[in-house]
Amino acid sequence: MAGGIWRSFQKSKTLRYGVPMLLLIIGGSFGLREFAQIRYDAQKLHRKIDPALEEKLKKSKVSLESEYEKIKDASLDDWKNIRGPRPWEDSKSLQDKQQ
């Protein structure tokens, strides 16, 4: 009986190659999920914020309206485009020439 099952296992390509491949794919999926979860748990531990800094962030609430009020009166029409130095140019001489 056991010999017949073994012979059918050796003759059938589906059982010989397909089943181990499916087990490898499914098992790899579960293993990858567990390793990824360990990674994300470790990142959560490293992201802990200092309590004093957290209080400061909670206290200074920044809203879109408050930022709009800050830049509402800024003049956006009188600006000058200043080119930065290229790698082969001396930045000090270029700044002196632009001023």
C-alpha positions as CSV (number, residue, x, y, z in Angstrom):
1,M,0.0,0.0,0.0
2,A,2.7,2.5,1.0
3,G,4.8,1.4,-2.0
4,G,1.9,2.2,-4.4
5,I,1.4,5.7,-2.9
6,W,5.2,6.3,-3.2
7,R,5.2,5.2,-6.8
8,S,2.3,7.4,-7.7
9,F,4.0,10.3,-6.0
10,Q,7.2,9.8,-8.0
11,K,5.3,9.4,-11.3
12,S,3.0,12.4,-10.9
13,K,4.7,15.7,-11.9
14,T,2.0,17.7,-10.1
15,L,2.6,16.0,-6.8
16,R,6.4,15.9,-7.3
17,Y,6.9,19.6,-8.3
18,G,3.6,21.4,-7.9
19,V,2.8,20.7,-4.3
20,P,6.2,21.6,-2.9
21,M,6.1,24.8,-5.0
22,L,2.7,25.8,-3.6
23,L,3.8,25.0,-0.1
24,L,6.9,27.2,-0.6
25,I,4.9,30.1,-2.0
26,I,2.2,30.0,0.7
27,G,4.7,29.4,3.5
28,G,6.9,32.2,2.2
29,S,3.9,34.5,2.2
30,F,3.2,33.8,5.9
31,G,6.9,34.0,6.8
32,L,7.3,37.4,5.0
33,R,4.2,38.7,6.8
34,E,5.7,37.8,10.2
35,F,9.1,39.4,9.4
36,A,7.5,42.5,8.1
37,Q,5.4,42.8,11.3
38,I,8.5,42.6,13.4
39,R,10.1,45.4,11.3
40,Y,7.0,47.7,11.8
41,D,6.9,47.0,15.5
42,A,10.6,47.9,15.8
43,Q,9.9,51.2,13.9
44,K,7.1,52.0,16.3
45,L,9.4,51.7,19.2
46,H,12.0,54.0,17.7
47,R,9.5,56.7,16.9
48,K,8.7,57.5,20.5
49,I,8.8,61.3,21.0
50,D,10.2,63.1,24.0
51,P,7.2,64.0,26.2
52,A,8.3,67.7,26.4
53,L,8.5,68.0,22.7
54,E,5.2,66.2,22.3
55,E,3.5,68.8,24.7
56,K,5.1,71.6,22.7
57,L,3.7,70.2,19.5
58,K,0.3,69.9,21.0
59,K,0.3,73.4,22.4
60,S,1.3,75.1,19.1
61,K,-1.5,74.1,16.8
62,V,-0.9,75.4,13.3
63,S,-3.9,75.7,11.1
64,L,-4.3,76.5,7.4
65,E,-6.1,79.8,8.3
66,S,-3.3,81.0,10.5
67,E,-0.6,80.3,7.9
68,Y,-2.8,82.1,5.3
69,E,-3.0,85.2,7.5
70,K,0.8,85.2,7.8
71,I,1.4,85.3,4.0
72,K,-1.7,87.2,2.9
73,D,0.0,90.6,3.0
74,A,3.3,89.4,1.5
75,S,4.2,91.0,-1.8
76,L,4.7,88.3,-4.4
77,D,5.2,90.5,-7.4
78,D,8.6,92.1,-6.7
79,W,11.0,89.2,-6.5
80,K,14.3,88.6,-8.3
81,N,15.4,85.2,-9.7
82,I,18.9,84.5,-8.5
83,R,20.9,81.7,-10.2
84,G,23.0,79.5,-8.0
85,P,26.6,78.7,-8.8
86,R,27.5,75.8,-11.0
87,P,29.9,73.2,-9.7
88,W,32.8,74.6,-11.7
89,E,32.1,78.3,-10.7
90,D,33.4,80.1,-7.7
91,S,30.4,80.9,-5.6
92,K,31.9,84.0,-3.9
93,S,32.8,85.7,-7.2
94,L,29.3,84.9,-8.6
95,Q,27.6,86.4,-5.6
96,D,29.7,89.6,-5.8
97,K,28.8,89.9,-9.5
98,Q,25.1,89.5,-8.9
99,Q,25.1,92.2,-6.2
